[in-house]
């Protein structure tokens, strides 16, 4: 069995995430304590108890999802599960890098908190937007964005699965692109409830600020290959991992291509590590018939452990 771990990004957050794992497994509880100490405030309390309004703030959401993912990964690692490859969706790439020992948890949670702040501050509230385009292929979405731009920014931001693309840019340009996608035959084209237009050229100021931060963070070579978002390419070198995180801020997330690459490499089982099952659904759409599992609480952990053959576990 060839195992790939995938780590979720923003949008998977929910009040209570990680609480059951932290209560059941000391290694998971230790992750939340480490994150609290690194950040200087009780992130764990916000994950476990909310309020939801605060957990939804980008600068809280990003370290919260990362910490929950790392806690779930530590529980899996303690039980001998070792992936052959890892990948993370946007923010999830940081979680993946912690799992493959390229990045320390304490550095990662601080970096993604600042990343959230920088992304939020890059575009004044109301000036940017994102939209989900369902049932239209990528070339048609790109063409709609080109026609809708009219001197503004609008472009594909997340290539998530066949017929599932998110776009981002100036709010008025996104609205024009939504109408153009509908006219081109999209089954659904709607604005997303997000606080900023992620993964487009409007994020350039955030990218510059984050680059300065990450330049001071130590990166090591990954112990197993990671598929990065920006190139949909396998990398291991620490400097390449850092560079990909910087470029990722204003570039689209090539998730579909990354999962297809993992399948070509031989991945037959995918485990979503962290809150929710968003990536599980995407992987099933991208690679038909593959085994997809998840770990977000003790029940899903037990189900995943039961489903995996002993061959997937190495001491």
C-alpha positions in Angstrom: 0.0 0.0 0.0 1.4 3.4 -1.0 0.2 6.0 1.4 -0.2 9.8 0.9 -1.1 12.2 3.7 -3.0 15.4 2.7 -3.6 18.4 4.9 -6.6 20.7 4.7 -6.6 24.5 4.2 -8.8 27.4 5.2 -12.5 26.6 5.2 -12.2 23.3 7.2 -12.4 25.1 10.6 -15.1 24.3 13.1 -15.5 25.0 16.8 -14.4 21.9 18.7 -11.8 20.8 16.2 -9.0 18.9 17.8 -10.5 18.8 21.3 -11.3 15.0 21.4 -7.9 14.2 20.0 -6.2 16.4 22.6 -8.2 14.9 25.4 -7.6 11.3 24.3 -3.9 11.4 23.3 -1.1 13.2 25.2 0.9 13.8 22.0 -2.0 15.7 20.5 -2.5 17.8 23.7 1.2 18.6 23.6 0.8 20.1 20.1 -1.9 22.5 21.2 0.2 23.6 24.3 3.2 24.2 22.0 1.2 26.3 19.7 -0.3 28.3 22.6 3.2 29.0 23.9 4.6 30.0 20.5 1.7 32.4 19.8 1.4 33.8 23.3 -2.4 33.4 23.5 -4.7 30.4 24.1 -5.3 29.2 20.5 -6.4 25.8 21.9 -9.3 27.4 23.7 -10.5 29.1 20.5 -10.3 25.7 18.6 -12.0 23.8 21.4 -14.6 26.3 22.5 -14.8 29.2 20.0 -16.5 31.6 19.7 -17.0 30.8 16.0 -16.8 34.5 15.1 -13.2 34.7 16.3 -12.2 31.3 14.9 -13.3 32.5 11.5 -10.8 35.4 11.5 -8.1 34.6 9.0 -5.3 35.3 11.4 -6.8 32.8 13.9 -8.2 30.3 11.4 -4.8 29.6 9.8 -2.8 28.7 12.9 -5.9 26.9 14.3 -6.2 24.6 11.2 -2.5 24.0 11.1 -2.3 23.1 14.8 -5.2 20.7 14.6 -3.6 19.0 11.6 -0.3 18.6 13.3 -2.0 17.2 16.4 -3.7 14.5 14.2 -0.5 13.8 12.4 1.4 13.3 15.7 -1.2 10.7 16.8 -0.8 8.9 13.5 3.0 9.0 13.7 2.9 7.6 17.3 1.0 4.6 15.9 3.7 3.9 13.3 2.0 5.3 10.1 4.4 6.8 7.7 3.4 8.3 4.3 5.4 7.9 1.2 4.3 11.4 0.1 2.5 14.5 1.6 0.6 17.4 0.2 -1.4 20.3 1.7 -4.0 22.6 0.2 -2.8 26.2 0.5 -2.3 26.8 4.2 -2.2 23.0 4.5 1.2 23.0 2.8 2.7 24.4 6.1 1.1 21.5 8.0 2.6 19.0 5.5 6.0 20.6 5.9 5.8 20.2 9.7 4.9 16.5 9.2 8.0 15.9 7.0 10.2 17.8 9.4 11.1 20.6 7.0 9.6 23.2 9.4 9.2 23.4 13.2 5.7 23.7 14.6 6.6 26.8 16.6 7.9 28.6 13.5 4.9 27.4 11.3 2.2 28.6 13.6 3.7 32.1 13.9 4.3 32.2 10.2 0.7 31.3 9.2 -0.7 33.8 11.8 1.3 36.5 10.1 0.4 35.1 6.7 -3.3 35.5 7.6 -2.8 39.1 8.8 -0.9 40.0 5.7 -3.4 38.5 3.3 -6.3 40.2 5.1 -4.5 43.6 5.0 -3.4 43.3 1.4 -6.8 44.4 0.0 -9.2 46.8 1.7 -12.4 45.1 2.9 -15.0 44.9 0.1 -12.6 45.5 -2.7 -11.7 41.9 -3.4 -13.8 38.7 -3.8 -13.7 35.1 -4.7 -16.2 32.9 -6.4 -16.7 29.1 -7.0 -17.3 28.0 -10.6 -18.8 24.5 -10.8 -19.3 22.5 -14.0 -17.0 24.5 -16.3 -13.6 23.3 -17.5 -10.4 25.3 -16.7 -9.8 26.7 -20.2 -13.3 28.2 -20.3 -12.9 29.7 -16.8 -9.6 31.3 -17.8 -11.3 32.7 -20.9 -14.1 34.1 -18.9 -11.7 35.8 -16.5 -9.7 37.3 -19.4 -12.9 38.8 -20.8 -14.1 40.0 -17.4 -10.9 41.7 -16.3 -11.3 45.0 -18.1 -8.1 46.3 -16.6 -8.7 44.8 -13.2 -7.5 41.5 -11.6 -9.6 38.3 -11.8 -8.0 34.8 -12.3 -8.3 31.2 -11.3 -7.2 30.8 -7.7 -7.9 27.2 -6.8 -8.0 24.4 -9.3 -9.5 22.0 -6.9 -11.0 19.1 -9.0 -12.5 18.5 -12.5 -15.1 21.1 -13.0 -14.4 22.8 -9.7 -12.4 26.1 -9.9 -12.4 29.1 -7.6 -11.6 32.5 -9.0 -10.3 35.6 -7.2 -9.6 39.3 -7.8 -11.3 42.7 -7.7 -14.9 42.3 -6.6 -16.5 43.9 -9.7 -14.3 41.9 -12.0 -15.2 38.7 -10.1 -18.9 39.5 -10.5 -18.3 40.0 -14.3 -16.5 36.7 -14.5 -19.3 34.9 -12.6 -21.8 36.1 -15.2 -19.4 35.2 -18.1 -19.0 31.7 -16.6 -22.7 31.3 -16.4 -23.1 32.4 -20.0 -20.4 29.8 -20.9 -22.4 27.0 -19.4 -21.2 26.8 -15.7 -23.6 24.7 -13.7 -23.1 27.0 -10.7 -21.1 30.3 -10.2 -21.4 32.0 -6.9 -19.5 34.4 -4.7 -17.7 32.8 -1.7 -18.0 34.1 1.9 -14.3 34.9 2.3 -12.5 37.8 3.8 -9.9 38.4 1.0 -9.2 37.4 -2.6 -6.6 34.7 -1.9 -4.1 33.3 -4.5 -4.2 36.1 -7.1 -2.1 39.1 -8.1 -3.8 41.3 -5.4 -1.9 39.3 -2.8 1.5 40.7 -4.0 1.9 43.0 -0.9 1.2 40.0 1.4 3.7 37.9 -0.5 6.5 40.5 -0.1 5.9 40.7 3.7 5.7 37.0 4.1 8.9 36.5 2.1 10.8 38.7 4.6 9.5 36.6 7.5 10.2 33.2 6.0 13.7 34.3 5.1 14.5 34.3 8.8 12.9 30.8 9.4 15.1 27.7 9.3 14.0 25.1 6.8 15.4 21.6 6.6 15.2 19.1 3.7 11.9 17.0 3.9 12.2 13.4 5.0 9.7 12.4 2.4 8.7 14.2 -0.8 6.0 16.9 -0.7 3.9 18.0 -3.6 3.8 21.8 -3.6 0.8 23.9 -4.6 2.5 26.5 -6.8 4.2 24.1 -9.2 2.4 20.8 -8.5 5.8 19.3 -8.3 7.6 17.0 -5.8 10.2 18.7 -3.7 12.4 17.9 -0.7 15.1 20.6 -0.5 14.4 23.1 2.4 15.1 26.1 0.3 12.7 25.0 -2.4 10.0 24.4 0.2 10.5 28.0 1.5 10.4 29.4 -2.0 7.2 27.6 -2.9 5.5 29.0 0.2 6.4 32.5 -0.8 5.2 32.1 -4.4 2.1 30.3 -3.3 0.6 33.5 -1.8 -0.3 35.2 -5.1 -0.3 32.0 -7.4 -3.2 29.6 -7.9 -3.4 26.4 -5.9 -2.9 23.5 -8.4 -4.6 20.9 -6.2 -6.0 18.7 -9.0 -2.6 18.4 -10.7 -0.9 17.7 -7.4 -3.3 14.8 -6.6 -2.9 13.4 -10.1 0.9 13.5 -9.7 0.6 11.5 -6.5 -1.6 8.9 -8.2 1.0 8.6 -11.0 3.7 8.2 -8.4 1.8 5.2 -7.1 -0.3 6.6 -4.2 -3.2 4.2 -3.7 -4.5 5.4 -0.3 -5.0 9.0 0.8 -5.5 10.1 4.4 -6.8 13.6 5.1 -5.1 14.7 8.4 -7.0 17.3 10.3 -10.4 19.0 10.5 -13.1 18.1 8.1 -13.3 16.0 4.9 -13.1 18.7 2.2 -10.0 17.2 0.6 -11.4 13.7 0.9 -14.2 14.7 -1.4 -11.9 16.4 -3.9 -9.5 13.4 -4.0 -12.4 11.1 -4.8 -13.4 13.3 -7.7 -9.9 13.6 -9.0 -8.8 9.9 -8.7 -11.8 7.6 -9.2 -11.8 4.5 -7.1 -8.9 5.4 -4.8 -9.1 4.6 -1.1 -9.7 7.8 0.9 -9.6 8.0 4.7 -9.5 10.8 7.3 -8.4 11.5 10.9 -9.9 14.3 12.9 -11.0 12.6 16.1 -10.7 9.3 17.9 -13.5 7.6 16.0 -12.1 8.5 12.5 -8.6 7.5 13.8 -9.8 4.1 14.8 -11.6 3.7 11.5 -8.5 4.6 9.5 -6.2 2.4 11.5 -8.6 -0.5 11.0 -8.8 0.2 7.2 -5.0 0.3 6.7 -3.1 -2.9 6.3 0.0 -3.5 8.5 2.1 -2.9 5.4 1.3 0.8 5.7 2.9 1.0 9.2 6.6 1.0 9.8 8.1 1.3 13.2 
